[in-house]
């Protein structure tokens, strides 16, 4: 039986996408998913927000200066429809993106 197509805003997606648990796999994407054009960054769970909060003081020294400023001014995540999402810089990069060549 074919999976159903679901309308999400003005986009149609396959039901299996809506049912698939998101998990970051850096070894597969090499960070590409953290630089897709989007107003929001990756979805995170409340447990992940808690974990990030615990290690933020260690991690923040590795992010670019503009990203550090964003985190310090607005935090590293925001909520949309009650769900936490990492912040995005210029609708392009997750606040935790680290560029090796900079």
Buried (B, 14 or more C-beta within 10 A) or exposed (E): EEEEEBEEEEEEEEEEEEEEEEEBEEEEEEBEBBBBEBEBBBBBEEEBBEEBEEEEEEEBEEBBEEBBEBBEEEBBBBEEEEEBBBBBBEEBBBBBBBEEEE
